[in-house]
Amino acid sequence: MLVYGLVAAILFVVTFLSTKGRISPPAQQKNTGITGFKRFDPELTLEDSFFIIMMTISLRAITGTFYFKYYVERADLMAALLWPT
């Protein structure tokens, strides 16, 4: 998992650094922090989606571990939960 995480982090950084905006705002337009959040930003949407997906995977693994270990009392079934089929 550490190797996959490092590879993903490197690819995200490379993608971030190689991405350039195509549309530049007019010179008279003032961009403040609040107006930046009000507009649609595909990069932020992608980051939000990635964050939500990673949180659901992590929460599923954490709660499933406790469920099988303490409620079902069969720790051997955790592998079936964590390994997608």
PDB file of N, CA, C and O in Angstrom, chain B, residues numbered from 101:
ATOM      1  N   MET B 101       0.826  -1.188   0.000  1.00  0.00           N
ATOM      2  CA  MET B 101       0.000   0.000   0.000  1.00  0.00           C
ATOM      3  C   MET B 101       0.871   1.252   0.000  1.00  0.00           C
ATOM      4  O   MET B 101       0.520   2.263  -0.608  1.00  0.00           O
ATOM      5  N   LEU B 102       1.993   1.177   0.678  1.00  0.00           N
ATOM      6  CA  LEU B 102       2.892   2.329   0.714  1.00  0.00           C
ATOM      7  C   LEU B 102       3.417   2.644  -0.684  1.00  0.00           C
ATOM      8  O   LEU B 102       3.501   3.810  -1.070  1.00  0.00           O
ATOM      9  N   VAL B 103       3.768   1.614  -1.434  1.00  0.00           N
ATOM     10  CA  VAL B 103       4.274   1.817  -2.795  1.00  0.00           C
ATOM     11  C   VAL B 103       3.178   2.430  -3.664  1.00  0.00           C
ATOM     12  O   VAL B 103       3.437   3.379  -4.403  1.00  0.00           O
ATOM     13  N   TYR B 104       1.957   1.898  -3.585  1.00  0.00           N
ATOM     14  CA  TYR B 104       0.847   2.460  -4.363  1.00  0.00           C
ATOM     15  C   TYR B 104       0.572   3.904  -3.973  1.00  0.00           C
ATOM     16  O   TYR B 104       0.299   4.744  -4.831  1.00  0.00           O
ATOM     17  N   GLY B 105       0.646   4.193  -2.673  1.00  0.00           N
ATOM     18  CA  GLY B 105       0.428   5.558  -2.213  1.00  0.00           C
ATOM     19  C   GLY B 105       1.484   6.513  -2.736  1.00  0.00           C
ATOM     20  O   GLY B 105       1.168   7.626  -3.157  1.00  0.00           O
ATOM     21  N   LEU B 106       2.745   6.079  -2.711  1.00  0.00           N
ATOM     22  CA  LEU B 106       3.823   6.933  -3.219  1.00  0.00           C
ATOM     23  C   LEU B 106       3.698   7.161  -4.723  1.00  0.00           C
ATOM     24  O   LEU B 106       3.880   8.279  -5.206  1.00  0.00           O
ATOM     25  N   VAL B 107       3.389   6.099  -5.458  1.00  0.00           N
ATOM     26  CA  VAL B 107       3.210   6.236  -6.904  1.00  0.00           C
ATOM     27  C   VAL B 107       2.045   7.180  -7.207  1.00  0.00           C
ATOM     28  O   VAL B 107       2.152   8.030  -8.090  1.00  0.00           O
ATOM     29  N   ALA B 108       0.938   7.035  -6.482  1.00  0.00           N
ATOM     30  CA  ALA B 108      -0.210   7.916  -6.685  1.00  0.00           C
ATOM     31  C   ALA B 108       0.149   9.358  -6.353  1.00  0.00           C
ATOM     32  O   ALA B 108      -0.231  10.270  -7.087  1.00  0.00           O
ATOM     33  N   ALA B 109       0.872   9.580  -5.262  1.00  0.00           N
ATOM     34  CA  ALA B 109       1.259  10.944  -4.877  1.00  0.00           C
ATOM     35  C   ALA B 109       2.151  11.569  -5.939  1.00  0.00           C
ATOM     36  O   ALA B 109       1.982  12.738  -6.283  1.00  0.00           O
ATOM     37  N   ILE B 110       3.097  10.800  -6.456  1.00  0.00           N
ATOM     38  CA  ILE B 110       3.990  11.321  -7.497  1.00  0.00           C
ATOM     39  C   ILE B 110       3.199  11.669  -8.751  1.00  0.00           C
ATOM     40  O   ILE B 110       3.423  12.716  -9.358  1.00  0.00           O
ATOM     41  N   LEU B 111       2.276  10.796  -9.138  1.00  0.00           N
ATOM     42  CA  LEU B 111       1.469  11.068 -10.331  1.00  0.00           C
ATOM     43  C   LEU B 111       0.552  12.277 -10.137  1.00  0.00           C
ATOM     44  O   LEU B 111       0.340  13.046 -11.074  1.00  0.00           O
ATOM     45  N   PHE B 112       0.006  12.450  -8.930  1.00  0.00           N
ATOM     46  CA  PHE B 112      -0.816  13.635  -8.666  1.00  0.00           C
ATOM     47  C   PHE B 112       0.014  14.914  -8.760  1.00  0.00           C
ATOM     48  O   PHE B 112      -0.450  15.914  -9.307  1.00  0.00           O
ATOM     49  N   VAL B 113       1.233  14.887  -8.232  1.00  0.00           N
ATOM     50  CA  VAL B 113       2.083  16.069  -8.299  1.00  0.00           C
ATOM     51  C   VAL B 113       2.461  16.382  -9.741  1.00  0.00           C
ATOM     52  O   VAL B 113       2.426  17.540 -10.155  1.00  0.00           O
ATOM     53  N   VAL B 114       2.821  15.358 -10.505  1.00  0.00           N
ATOM     54  CA  VAL B 114       3.170  15.559 -11.915  1.00  0.00           C
ATOM     55  C   VAL B 114       1.973  16.119 -12.680  1.00  0.00           C
ATOM     56  O   VAL B 114       2.121  17.040 -13.482  1.00  0.00           O
ATOM     57  N   THR B 115       0.800  15.567 -12.433  1.00  0.00           N
ATOM     58  CA  THR B 115      -0.405  16.067 -13.106  1.00  0.00           C
ATOM     59  C   THR B 115      -0.684  17.503 -12.717  1.00  0.00           C
ATOM     60  O   THR B 115      -1.010  18.324 -13.574  1.00  0.00           O
ATOM     61  N   PHE B 116      -0.559  17.822 -11.426  1.00  0.00           N
ATOM     62  CA  PHE B 116      -0.798  19.187 -10.969  1.00  0.00           C
ATOM     63  C   PHE B 116       0.172  20.170 -11.611  1.00  0.00           C
ATOM     64  O   PHE B 116      -0.235  21.240 -12.063  1.00  0.00           O
ATOM     65  N   LEU B 117       1.457  19.812 -11.652  1.00  0.00           N
ATOM     66  CA  LEU B 117       2.453  20.726 -12.200  1.00  0.00           C
ATOM     67  C   LEU B 117       2.370  20.862 -13.716  1.00  0.00           C
ATOM     68  O   LEU B 117       2.780  21.888 -14.260  1.00  0.00           O
ATOM     69  N   SER B 118       1.852  19.859 -14.405  1.00  0.00           N
ATOM     70  CA  SER B 118       1.785  19.932 -15.863  1.00  0.00           C
ATOM     71  C   SER B 118       0.452  20.460 -16.377  1.00  0.00           C
ATOM     72  O   SER B 118       0.266  20.581 -17.588  1.00  0.00           O
ATOM     73  N   THR B 119      -0.480  20.776 -15.481  1.00  0.00           N
ATOM     74  CA  THR B 119      -1.784  21.287 -15.894  1.00  0.00           C
ATOM     75  C   THR B 119      -1.755  22.802 -15.914  1.00  0.00           C
ATOM     76  O   THR B 119      -1.276  23.437 -14.974  1.00  0.00           O
ATOM     77  N   LYS B 120      -2.271  23.380 -16.994  1.00  0.00           N
ATOM     78  CA  LYS B 120      -2.321  24.836 -17.108  1.00  0.00           C
ATOM     79  C   LYS B 120      -3.752  25.245 -17.467  1.00  0.00           C
ATOM     80  O   LYS B 120      -4.438  24.564 -18.228  1.00  0.00           O
ATOM     81  N   GLY B 121      -4.175  26.359 -16.906  1.00  0.00           N
ATOM     82  CA  GLY B 121      -5.508  26.875 -17.218  1.00  0.00           C
ATOM     83  C   GLY B 121      -5.540  27.453 -18.621  1.00  0.00           C
ATOM     84  O   GLY B 121      -4.573  28.076 -19.058  1.00  0.00           O
ATOM     85  N   ARG B 122      -6.617  27.259 -19.317  1.00  0.00           N
ATOM     86  CA  ARG B 122      -6.733  27.762 -20.686  1.00  0.00           C
ATOM     87  C   ARG B 122      -7.388  29.138 -20.737  1.00  0.00           C
ATOM     88  O   ARG B 122      -7.147  29.917 -21.659  1.00  0.00           O
ATOM     89  N   ILE B 123      -8.207  29.422 -19.751  1.00  0.00           N
ATOM     90  CA  ILE B 123      -8.947  30.677 -19.758  1.00  0.00           C
ATOM     91  C   ILE B 123      -8.400  31.556 -18.642  1.00  0.00           C
ATOM     92  O   ILE B 123      -8.367  31.145 -17.482  1.00  0.00           O
ATOM     93  N   SER B 124      -7.976  32.752 -18.987  1.00  0.00           N
ATOM     94  CA  SER B 124      -7.511  33.671 -17.957  1.00  0.00           C
ATOM     95  C   SER B 124      -8.575  34.746 -17.746  1.00  0.00           C
ATOM     96  O   SER B 124      -9.196  35.201 -18.707  1.00  0.00           O
ATOM     97  N   PRO B 125      -8.787  35.153 -16.499  1.00  0.00           N
ATOM     98  CA  PRO B 125      -9.815  36.143 -16.217  1.00  0.00           C
ATOM     99  C   PRO B 125      -9.428  37.509 -16.774  1.00  0.00           C
ATOM    100  O   PRO B 125      -8.245  37.785 -16.973  1.00  0.00           O
ATOM    101  N   PRO B 126     -10.413  38.361 -17.026  1.00  0.00           N
ATOM    102  CA  PRO B 126     -10.107  39.724 -17.495  1.00  0.00           C
ATOM    103  C   PRO B 126      -9.251  40.466 -16.465  1.00  0.00           C
ATOM    104  O   PRO B 126      -9.304  40.166 -15.272  1.00  0.00           O
ATOM    105  N   ALA B 127      -8.474  41.424 -16.931  1.00  0.00           N
ATOM    106  CA  ALA B 127      -7.542  42.142 -16.060  1.00  0.00           C
ATOM    107  C   ALA B 127      -8.269  42.929 -14.977  1.00  0.00           C
ATOM    108  O   ALA B 127      -7.745  43.070 -13.872  1.00  0.00           O
ATOM    109  N   GLN B 128      -9.470  43.449 -15.266  1.00  0.00           N
ATOM    110  CA  GLN B 128     -10.194  44.259 -14.291  1.00  0.00           C
ATOM    111  C   GLN B 128     -10.928  43.410 -13.249  1.00  0.00           C
ATOM    112  O   GLN B 128     -11.423  43.958 -12.263  1.00  0.00           O
ATOM    113  N   GLN B 129     -11.012  42.112 -13.436  1.00  0.00           N
ATOM    114  CA  GLN B 129     -11.702  41.242 -12.483  1.00  0.00           C
ATOM    115  C   GLN B 129     -10.816  40.997 -11.273  1.00  0.00           C
ATOM    116  O   GLN B 129      -9.642  40.654 -11.406  1.00  0.00           O
ATOM    117  N   LYS B 130     -11.393  41.176 -10.091  1.00  0.00           N
ATOM    118  CA  LYS B 130     -10.659  40.929  -8.858  1.00  0.00           C
ATOM    119  C   LYS B 130     -11.047  39.564  -8.318  1.00  0.00           C
ATOM    120  O   LYS B 130     -12.230  39.270  -8.147  1.00  0.00           O
ATOM    121  N   ASN B 131     -10.072  38.748  -8.055  1.00  0.00           N
ATOM    122  CA  ASN B 131     -10.318  37.418  -7.500  1.00  0.00           C
ATOM    123  C   ASN B 131      -9.916  37.412  -6.034  1.00  0.00           C
ATOM    124  O   ASN B 131      -8.746  37.600  -5.697  1.00  0.00           O
ATOM    125  N   THR B 132     -10.880  37.199  -5.181  1.00  0.00           N
ATOM    126  CA  THR B 132     -10.587  37.059  -3.761  1.00  0.00           C
ATOM    127  C   THR B 132     -10.776  35.599  -3.386  1.00  0.00           C
ATOM    128  O   THR B 132     -11.205  34.797  -4.216  1.00  0.00           O
ATOM    129  N   GLY B 133     -10.467  35.248  -2.162  1.00  0.00           N
ATOM    130  CA  GLY B 133     -10.617  33.873  -1.711  1.00  0.00           C
ATOM    131  C   GLY B 133     -12.048  33.392  -1.768  1.00  0.00           C
ATOM    132  O   GLY B 133     -12.293  32.226  -2.077  1.00  0.00           O
ATOM    133  N   ILE B 134     -13.007  34.267  -1.474  1.00  0.00           N
ATOM    134  CA  ILE B 134     -14.419  33.881  -1.466  1.00  0.00           C
ATOM    135  C   ILE B 134     -14.922  33.636  -2.883  1.00  0.00           C
ATOM    136  O   ILE B 134     -15.639  32.662  -3.112  1.00  0.00           O
ATOM    137  N   THR B 135     -14.571  34.486  -3.833  1.00  0.00           N
ATOM    138  CA  THR B 135     -15.055  34.284  -5.200  1.00  0.00           C
ATOM    139  C   THR B 135     -14.434  33.046  -5.834  1.00  0.00           C
ATOM    140  O   THR B 135     -15.029  32.442  -6.727  1.00  0.00           O
ATOM    141  N   GLY B 136     -13.246  32.664  -5.379  1.00  0.00           N
ATOM    142  CA  GLY B 136     -12.637  31.449  -5.903  1.00  0.00           C
ATOM    143  C   GLY B 136     -13.429  30.210  -5.534  1.00  0.00           C
ATOM    144  O   GLY B 136     -13.466  29.249  -6.302  1.00  0.00           O
ATOM    145  N   PHE B 137     -14.065  30.217  -4.368  1.00  0.00           N
ATOM    146  CA  PHE B 137     -14.866  29.072  -3.953  1.00  0.00           C
ATOM    147  C   PHE B 137     -16.232  29.052  -4.609  1.00  0.00           C
ATOM    148  O   PHE B 137     -16.864  27.997  -4.665  1.00  0.00           O
ATOM    149  N   LYS B 138     -16.703  30.173  -5.103  1.00  0.00           N
ATOM    150  CA  LYS B 138     -18.044  30.244  -5.692  1.00  0.00           C
ATOM    151  C   LYS B 138     -18.073  29.722  -7.123  1.00  0.00           C
ATOM    152  O   LYS B 138     -19.134  29.339  -7.616  1.00  0.00           O
ATOM    153  N   ARG B 139     -16.946  29.702  -7.784  1.00  0.00           N
ATOM    154  CA  ARG B 139     -16.939  29.264  -9.179  1.00  0.00           C
ATOM    155  C   ARG B 139     -16.674  27.756  -9.268  1.00  0.00           C
ATOM    156  O   ARG B 139     -16.151  27.146  -8.336  1.00  0.00           O
ATOM    157  N   PHE B 140     -17.042  27.184 -10.392  1.00  0.00           N
ATOM    158  CA  PHE B 140     -16.821  25.762 -10.633  1.00  0.00           C
ATOM    159  C   PHE B 140     -15.365  25.552 -11.000  1.00  0.00           C
ATOM    160  O   PHE B 140     -14.850  26.209 -11.904  1.00  0.00           O
ATOM    161  N   ASP B 141     -14.704  24.650 -10.313  1.00  0.00           N
ATOM    162  CA  ASP B 141     -13.304  24.377 -10.572  1.00  0.00           C
ATOM    163  C   ASP B 141     -13.125  22.867 -10.735  1.00  0.00           C
ATOM    164  O   ASP B 141     -13.230  22.133  -9.752  1.00  0.00           O
ATOM    165  N   PRO B 142     -12.859  22.392 -11.945  1.00  0.00           N
ATOM    166  CA  PRO B 142     -12.758  20.942 -12.176  1.00  0.00           C
ATOM    167  C   PRO B 142     -11.666  20.270 -11.340  1.00  0.00           C
ATOM    168  O   PRO B 142     -11.831  19.129 -10.907  1.00  0.00           O
ATOM    169  N   GLU B 143     -10.552  20.974 -11.113  1.00  0.00           N
ATOM    170  CA  GLU B 143      -9.483  20.365 -10.318  1.00  0.00           C
ATOM    171  C   GLU B 143      -9.934  20.149  -8.881  1.00  0.00           C
ATOM    172  O   GLU B 143      -9.642  19.110  -8.288  1.00  0.00           O
ATOM    173  N   LEU B 144     -10.643  21.122  -8.317  1.00  0.00           N
ATOM    174  CA  LEU B 144     -11.146  20.964  -6.954  1.00  0.00           C
ATOM    175  C   LEU B 144     -12.188  19.858  -6.885  1.00  0.00           C
ATOM    176  O   LEU B 144     -12.237  19.110  -5.908  1.00  0.00           O
ATOM    177  N   THR B 145     -13.015  19.750  -7.908  1.00  0.00           N
ATOM    178  CA  THR B 145     -14.013  18.689  -7.941  1.00  0.00           C
ATOM    179  C   THR B 145     -13.333  17.322  -7.975  1.00  0.00           C
ATOM    180  O   THR B 145     -13.774  16.396  -7.295  1.00  0.00           O
ATOM    181  N   LEU B 146     -12.283  17.191  -8.746  1.00  0.00           N
ATOM    182  CA  LEU B 146     -11.536  15.940  -8.812  1.00  0.00           C
ATOM    183  C   LEU B 146     -10.889  15.623  -7.469  1.00  0.00           C
ATOM    184  O   LEU B 146     -10.921  14.479  -7.014  1.00  0.00           O
ATOM    185  N   GLU B 147     -10.305  16.629  -6.839  1.00  0.00           N
ATOM    186  CA  GLU B 147      -9.684  16.417  -5.535  1.00  0.00           C
ATOM    187  C   GLU B 147     -10.720  16.036  -4.479  1.00  0.00           C
ATOM    188  O   GLU B 147     -10.472  15.164  -3.647  1.00  0.00           O
ATOM    189  N   ASP B 148     -11.883  16.693  -4.517  1.00  0.00           N
ATOM    190  CA  ASP B 148     -12.946  16.371  -3.565  1.00  0.00           C
ATOM    191  C   ASP B 148     -13.429  14.940  -3.760  1.00  0.00           C
ATOM    192  O   ASP B 148     -13.647  14.214  -2.790  1.00  0.00           O
ATOM    193  N   SER B 149     -13.595  14.538  -5.017  1.00  0.00           N
ATOM    194  CA  SER B 149     -14.039  13.175  -5.310  1.00  0.00           C
ATOM    195  C   SER B 149     -13.016  12.157  -4.817  1.00  0.00           C
ATOM    196  O   SER B 149     -13.384  11.141  -4.228  1.00  0.00           O
ATOM    197  N   PHE B 150     -11.749  12.423  -5.052  1.00  0.00           N
ATOM    198  CA  PHE B 150     -10.695  11.524  -4.586  1.00  0.00           C
ATOM    199  C   PHE B 150     -10.719  11.418  -3.065  1.00  0.00           C
ATOM    200  O   PHE B 150     -10.604  10.326  -2.509  1.00  0.00           O
ATOM    201  N   PHE B 151     -10.867  12.556  -2.399  1.00  0.00           N
ATOM    202  CA  PHE B 151     -10.891  12.566  -0.934  1.00  0.00           C
ATOM    203  C   PHE B 151     -12.076  11.760  -0.401  1.00  0.00           C
ATOM    204  O   PHE B 151     -11.923  10.984   0.542  1.00  0.00           O
ATOM    205  N   ILE B 152     -13.245  11.939  -0.993  1.00  0.00           N
ATOM    206  CA  ILE B 152     -14.436  11.216  -0.535  1.00  0.00           C
ATOM    207  C   ILE B 152     -14.285   9.719  -0.757  1.00  0.00           C
ATOM    208  O   ILE B 152     -14.642   8.924   0.113  1.00  0.00           O
ATOM    209  N   ILE B 153     -13.763   9.329  -1.910  1.00  0.00           N
ATOM    210  CA  ILE B 153     -13.575   7.912  -2.202  1.00  0.00           C
ATOM    211  C   ILE B 153     -12.579   7.283  -1.227  1.00  0.00           C
ATOM    212  O   ILE B 153     -12.817   6.188  -0.717  1.00  0.00           O
ATOM    213  N   MET B 154     -11.471   7.969  -0.969  1.00  0.00           N
ATOM    214  CA  MET B 154     -10.474   7.435  -0.040  1.00  0.00           C
ATOM    215  C   MET B 154     -11.027   7.355   1.379  1.00  0.00           C
ATOM    216  O   MET B 154     -10.714   6.415   2.110  1.00  0.00           O
ATOM    217  N   MET B 155     -11.838   8.322   1.775  1.00  0.00           N
ATOM    218  CA  MET B 155     -12.440   8.275   3.108  1.00  0.00           C
ATOM    219  C   MET B 155     -13.408   7.101   3.229  1.00  0.00           C
ATOM    220  O   MET B 155     -13.430   6.434   4.263  1.00  0.00           O
ATOM    221  N   THR B 156     -14.208   6.835   2.197  1.00  0.00           N
ATOM    222  CA  THR B 156     -15.145   5.720   2.284  1.00  0.00           C
ATOM    223  C   THR B 156     -14.408   4.384   2.324  1.00  0.00           C
ATOM    224  O   THR B 156     -14.815   3.476   3.049  1.00  0.00           O
ATOM    225  N   ILE B 157     -13.337   4.256   1.558  1.00  0.00           N
ATOM    226  CA  ILE B 157     -12.557   3.019   1.594  1.00  0.00           C
ATOM    227  C   ILE B 157     -11.936   2.827   2.975  1.00  0.00           C
ATOM    228  O   ILE B 157     -11.966   1.727   3.526  1.00  0.00           O
ATOM    229  N   SER B 158     -11.373   3.900   3.531  1.00  0.00           N
ATOM    230  CA  SER B 158     -10.744   3.805   4.848  1.00  0.00           C
ATOM    231  C   SER B 158     -11.771   3.502   5.935  1.00  0.00           C
ATOM    232  O   SER B 158     -11.534   2.655   6.797  1.00  0.00           O
ATOM    233  N   LEU B 159     -12.899   4.182   5.898  1.00  0.00           N
ATOM    234  CA  LEU B 159     -13.925   3.946   6.912  1.00  0.00           C
ATOM    235  C   LEU B 159     -14.494   2.535   6.821  1.00  0.00           C
ATOM    236  O   LEU B 159     -14.788   1.913   7.841  1.00  0.00           O
ATOM    237  N   ARG B 160     -14.646   2.037   5.610  1.00  0.00           N
ATOM    238  CA  ARG B 160     -15.140   0.669   5.443  1.00  0.00           C
ATOM    239  C   ARG B 160     -14.155  -0.331   6.038  1.00  0.00           C
ATOM    240  O   ARG B 160     -14.557  -1.285   6.703  1.00  0.00           O
ATOM    241  N   ALA B 161     -12.872  -0.111   5.801  1.00  0.00           N
ATOM    242  CA  ALA B 161     -11.861  -1.023   6.340  1.00  0.00           C
ATOM    243  C   ALA B 161     -11.808  -0.952   7.862  1.00  0.00           C
ATOM    244  O   ALA B 161     -11.699  -1.977   8.535  1.00  0.00           O
ATOM    245  N   ILE B 162     -11.885   0.262   8.399  1.00  0.00           N
ATOM    246  CA  ILE B 162     -11.796   0.417   9.855  1.00  0.00           C
ATOM    247  C   ILE B 162     -13.008  -0.190  10.547  1.00  0.00           C
ATOM    248  O   ILE B 162     -12.861  -0.970  11.488  1.00  0.00           O
ATOM    249  N   THR B 163     -14.201   0.162  10.090  1.00  0.00           N
ATOM    250  CA  THR B 163     -15.401  -0.349  10.753  1.00  0.00           C
ATOM    251  C   THR B 163     -15.570  -1.847  10.526  1.00  0.00           C
ATOM    252  O   THR B 163     -16.036  -2.560  11.415  1.00  0.00           O
ATOM    253  N   GLY B 164     -15.197  -2.323   9.355  1.00  0.00           N
ATOM    254  CA  GLY B 164     -15.289  -3.755   9.088  1.00  0.00           C
ATOM    255  C   GLY B 164     -14.361  -4.566   9.966  1.00  0.00           C
ATOM    256  O   GLY B 164     -14.708  -5.660  10.411  1.00  0.00           O
ATOM    257  N   THR B 165     -13.179  -4.025  10.213  1.00  0.00           N
ATOM    258  CA  THR B 165     -12.225  -4.710  11.088  1.00  0.00           C
ATOM    259  C   THR B 165     -12.803  -4.880  12.489  1.00  0.00           C
ATOM    260  O   THR B 165     -12.774  -5.973  13.054  1.00  0.00           O
ATOM    261  N   PHE B 166     -13.326  -3.797  13.039  1.00  0.00           N
ATOM    262  CA  PHE B 166     -13.916  -3.889  14.369  1.00  0.00           C
ATOM    263  C   PHE B 166     -15.155  -4.781  14.384  1.00  0.00           C
ATOM    264  O   PHE B 166     -15.379  -5.516  15.346  1.00  0.00           O
ATOM    265  N   TYR B 167     -15.960  -4.719  13.325  1.00  0.00           N
ATOM    266  CA  TYR B 167     -17.179  -5.533  13.251  1.00  0.00           C
ATOM    267  C   TYR B 167     -16.847  -7.017  13.305  1.00  0.00           C
ATOM    268  O   TYR B 167     -17.418  -7.760  14.103  1.00  0.00           O
ATOM    269  N   PHE B 168     -15.918  -7.446  12.450  1.00  0.00           N
ATOM    270  CA  PHE B 168     -15.588  -8.867  12.404  1.00  0.00           C
ATOM    271  C   PHE B 168     -14.816  -9.325  13.628  1.00  0.00           C
ATOM    272  O   PHE B 168     -14.972 -10.467  14.062  1.00  0.00           O
ATOM    273  N   LYS B 169     -13.990  -8.460  14.190  1.00  0.00           N
ATOM    274  CA  LYS B 169     -13.170  -8.875  15.329  1.00  0.00           C
ATOM    275  C   LYS B 169     -13.977  -8.941  16.625  1.00  0.00           C
ATOM    276  O   LYS B 169     -13.832  -9.894  17.390  1.00  0.00           O
ATOM    277  N   TYR B 170     -14.821  -7.950  16.880  1.00  0.00           N
ATOM    278  CA  TYR B 170     -15.492  -7.866  18.177  1.00  0.00           C
ATOM    279  C   TYR B 170     -16.963  -8.285  18.149  1.00  0.00           C
ATOM    280  O   TYR B 170     -17.456  -8.838  19.132  1.00  0.00           O
ATOM    281  N   TYR B 171     -17.673  -8.035  17.052  1.00  0.00           N
ATOM    282  CA  TYR B 171     -19.094  -8.368  17.009  1.00  0.00           C
ATOM    283  C   TYR B 171     -19.324  -9.796  16.512  1.00  0.00           C
ATOM    284  O   TYR B 171     -20.032 -10.575  17.150  1.00  0.00           O
ATOM    285  N   VAL B 172     -18.732 -10.128  15.392  1.00  0.00           N
ATOM    286  CA  VAL B 172     -18.878 -11.465  14.827  1.00  0.00           C
ATOM    287  C   VAL B 172     -17.916 -12.445  15.507  1.00  0.00           C
ATOM    288  O   VAL B 172     -18.174 -13.648  15.542  1.00  0.00           O
ATOM    289  N   GLU B 173     -16.820 -11.932  16.042  1.00  0.00           N
ATOM    290  CA  GLU B 173     -15.778 -12.718  16.693  1.00  0.00           C
ATOM    291  C   GLU B 173     -15.136 -13.728  15.742  1.00  0.00           C
ATOM    292  O   GLU B 173     -14.823 -14.857  16.121  1.00  0.00           O
ATOM    293  N   ARG B 174     -14.952 -13.294  14.512  1.00  0.00           N
ATOM    294  CA  ARG B 174     -14.274 -14.111  13.495  1.00  0.00           C
ATOM    295  C   ARG B 174     -13.322 -13.212  12.719  1.00  0.00           C
ATOM    296  O   ARG B 174     -13.662 -12.694  11.655  1.00  0.00           O
ATOM    297  N   ALA B 175     -12.144 -13.039  13.261  1.00  0.00           N
ATOM    298  CA  ALA B 175     -11.158 -12.159  12.634  1.00  0.00           C
ATOM    299  C   ALA B 175     -10.683 -12.694  11.289  1.00  0.00           C
ATOM    300  O   ALA B 175     -10.162 -11.935  10.472  1.00  0.00           O
ATOM    301  N   ASP B 176     -10.857 -13.995  11.048  1.00  0.00           N
ATOM    302  CA  ASP B 176     -10.419 -14.579   9.781  1.00  0.00           C
ATOM    303  C   ASP B 176     -11.254 -14.092   8.596  1.00  0.00           C
ATOM    304  O   ASP B 176     -10.819 -14.227   7.452  1.00  0.00           O
ATOM    305  N   LEU B 177     -12.432 -13.534   8.835  1.00  0.00           N
ATOM    306  CA  LEU B 177     -13.277 -13.040   7.736  1.00  0.00           C
ATOM    307  C   LEU B 177     -12.902 -11.637   7.270  1.00  0.00           C
ATOM    308  O   LEU B 177     -13.449 -11.149   6.281  1.00  0.00           O
ATOM    309  N   MET B 178     -11.977 -10.985   7.967  1.00  0.00           N
ATOM    310  CA  MET B 178     -11.586  -9.626   7.567  1.00  0.00           C
ATOM    311  C   MET B 178     -10.947  -9.603   6.187  1.00  0.00           C
ATOM    312  O   MET B 178     -11.111  -8.633   5.448  1.00  0.00           O
ATOM    313  N   ALA B 179     -10.235 -10.639   5.836  1.00  0.00           N
ATOM    314  CA  ALA B 179      -9.589 -10.684   4.515  1.00  0.00           C
ATOM    315  C   ALA B 179     -10.631 -10.672   3.406  1.00  0.00           C
ATOM    316  O   ALA B 179     -10.410 -10.048   2.368  1.00  0.00           O
ATOM    317  N   ALA B 180     -11.746 -11.336   3.597  1.00  0.00           N
ATOM    318  CA  ALA B 180     -12.803 -11.349   2.595  1.00  0.00           C
ATOM    319  C   ALA B 180     -13.425  -9.965   2.436  1.00  0.00           C
ATOM    320  O   ALA B 180     -13.842  -9.589   1.340  1.00  0.00           O
ATOM    321  N   LEU B 181     -13.487  -9.212   3.524  1.00  0.00           N
ATOM    322  CA  LEU B 181     -14.036  -7.854   3.443  1.00  0.00           C
ATOM    323  C   LEU B 181     -13.082  -6.911   2.736  1.00  0.00           C
ATOM    324  O   LEU B 181     -13.506  -6.104   1.909  1.00  0.00           O
ATOM    325  N   LEU B 182     -11.799  -7.003   3.051  1.00  0.00           N
ATOM    326  CA  LEU B 182     -10.839  -6.045   2.544  1.00  0.00           C
ATOM    327  C   LEU B 182     -10.353  -6.356   1.130  1.00  0.00           C
ATOM    328  O   LEU B 182      -9.898  -5.457   0.424  1.00  0.00           O
ATOM    329  N   TRP B 183     -10.444  -7.596   0.719  1.00  0.00           N
ATOM    330  CA  TRP B 183      -9.986  -7.974  -0.625  1.00  0.00           C
ATOM    331  C   TRP B 183     -11.168  -7.975  -1.578  1.00  0.00           C
ATOM    332  O   TRP B 183     -12.065  -8.805  -1.431  1.00  0.00           O
ATOM    333  N   PRO B 184     -11.200  -7.051  -2.570  1.00  0.00           N
ATOM    334  CA  PRO B 184     -12.339  -7.009  -3.503  1.00  0.00           C
ATOM    335  C   PRO B 184     -12.359  -8.225  -4.411  1.00  0.00           C
ATOM    336  O   PRO B 184     -11.316  -8.690  -4.870  1.00  0.00           O
ATOM    337  N   THR B 185     -13.542  -8.728  -4.662  1.00  0.00           N
ATOM    338  CA  THR B 185     -13.673  -9.900  -5.540  1.00  0.00           C
ATOM    339  C   THR B 185     -14.317  -9.542  -6.846  1.00  0.00           C
ATOM    340  O   THR B 185     -14.503 -10.409  -7.700  1.00  0.00           O
TER     341      THR B 185
END
